[in-house]
């Protein structure tokens, strides 16, 4: 199973100055237990820098059937 990551620039919710927030979209094949089949789904992550910790944060915002 291979992910097909792509970055999509969207306006970020109000974030403090100097914080680099952006969104990444990945289309992946995942198993659907109800249908007993693989299906393509789109996952949208918010990626932002946490200066107080010195790390990047990647947070799942939404996912849906692609």
N, C-alpha and C positions, 0 to 999 in steps of 0.2 A: 504494500500500500504506500503510495507516494503522495505527498502533499504538493499542491501547486500554489505556493505563497505569492501574493502580490500586494504591494502597498498602495493604498488609496488615500489621497490627501482629502480630508474632510475638515470643516471648521470644528475646532475643539471647543468643548464647553469652557466657560470662563476659567482660565487657569492663570496662576501668577506669572508675572513677566519673567522671561528667561527659561520657562519650563517648556521643553520640547515635547508636545503631545501630538500623536498622530494615530491613525487607525491602520490596521493590517487586516486583509481579507484572505482567508484560505478556503479553497474548495477541497473537500476530502470525501472519500467513500467510507461510510460507516455502516455498521450492521443495524438493521431495524428488526428488533425481536418480534414485533407484532406481525410483520409481513414475512419474516424469515428470509430476508434478502438484503443485499448491499444497496445503498442508495447514496447519491451525491448530496452533500450538505455544505452550506456556506457558513463559515465561522468568522465573526468580526471581532477583533481584539483592539482595545485601546492600549496604546503603548506610551508610557510617559516616564520621565526622569524624576527620581526622588532625590533632590539635592541633599536633604538632611541625612539620608542613608548612603548616598553615593551609588545607587543601583537603579537599573531600569525595572519598571513594573509592567507586566503584560496581563491585562484583565479581560476576560471574555465578556463582551457586551451583548451580542446576540448570536443566535444560530438558527438556521432555517433550511428547509429542503430547497436545493438549488434547481 
